[in-house]
Amino acid sequence: MPARLLRTRRPKPTVTDADLVLGYINPDYFAGGSIKLQPGAAARAIEERVARPLGLSLEDAAWGIHTIVNSNMELATRVVSIERGHDPRDLTLVAFGGSGPVHGCRSLSPGIPRIILPAAAG
């Protein structure tokens, strides 16, 4: 088999990797402690695939990933609420599921005045 087929591919960074690098997630208590995350692997993935190619620091690259995801969530929230005839300024955002609160805290720009972060959001 050719050597090029045996090479390990560099992992693509995930949103979870960015949140981990930014310190928003406890690597020893992800999914209630059932999964141990690897901060070094997360940092390497972001460094190799995003930071270095764009000439950014690791933290700036992770922040960029986080910001893009938040922006996409904000746009989706706005589209869904307005399409259904609701003014986001009259609503309360409930951030749940997975890392909902990690991202929901920054999703107030559509004009949503209140946010609820359930204690057991995941």
N, C-alpha and C positions, 0 to 999 in steps of 0.2 A: 504494500500500500504506500502511495507517495507520502512523504513527510508532511506536505502541506495539509493533507487530510487528517493527520494525527494531531495537529496543533489545537490547543484549547482556545476557543474563542473568548475574547474579552467580554465579560458580562456587560449588558446594557444597564445603566443606572435606572432605578425606579424612584417613584415619589417617596416611598418609604426610606430609601437610601438618603435622599435629600433631607427628609425630616429627622433622620437619625444623625446625620452630620451636623445639623443645626441644633441638636440637643433637645428636640421636641419629643423624642421617644426614648424610653429607658430600654437599652439593649438587653437587659437581664429580665425584663418583665413584659415582653411583648406577648400579646394574646394571653394575658393572665399568667405569664411565666412559662407557658407551654412551649414557646419558641425562643431560643436565644439568638439574637441578631449579632452580626459581625461588623462592628463599626469600621474596622480596618478595610474589610472587603468593600463596604459601601463607599468609603472615601476613595479607594483605588478606582472603583468603577466610575465615579464622578470625575476624578482627576484625569483618568486616561481618555474618557469618551467626551467630556464636556469642557472641563477647566483648561487643560493643556491646549486642545485644538483652538479654543477661543481666546487664549491668552488671559484667562481669569484665575483668580485665586480659588482654592477649593470652596471656601465659604461663599464667595460671590456666585460661583456656579451653582451651589446647592440652593442659595437664596433665589437665583433665577428660576430654577426648576419649581421651587415652592411658589413663587410669584405667578408663574405661568399657569400652574394648576389652580391657584386661587382665582385668577382672572377667568379661566374657563368655567369654574364653578359659579362665579358671580354672573357671568353671561347666561349660563343655563338657567339659573334661578330667575333672572330677569325675564328671559324669554318665556319660560313656563308660566310664571305668574301673570305676565301681561297677556299672553295668548289666552289665558283662562279668564281674562277680564278683571284681574285683581291688581290693585296698586300696591307695589312692594312696601310703600311707606305705611300701609295699614296692617302689615303682617308682622308676625314674630317668627324668626328662624329657629328651628329645632335642629341642632347639629348632632347627628347620631351616626352610628355605623362606623366600624373601623377607626379611622383617624378623622372622623367628621369634626370633632371639636378642634383638632389641630388646624384645620383649614377654615372651619366655620367662623372662628374668631376674627378672621380678616375679611369675611364676606359681607360686611355691612355696607359696602359702597353702593349697592343698588338702592340704598335709602331705607333699608330695613332697620327700624329703630331699636329692636330688641332681639336678643339671642338667648336661647336656653341650651345649656350644655348638660345633658343628663350625666349623672355620676357613673353609670355603667353604659356608656354610649355604644360600645361595640357589641 
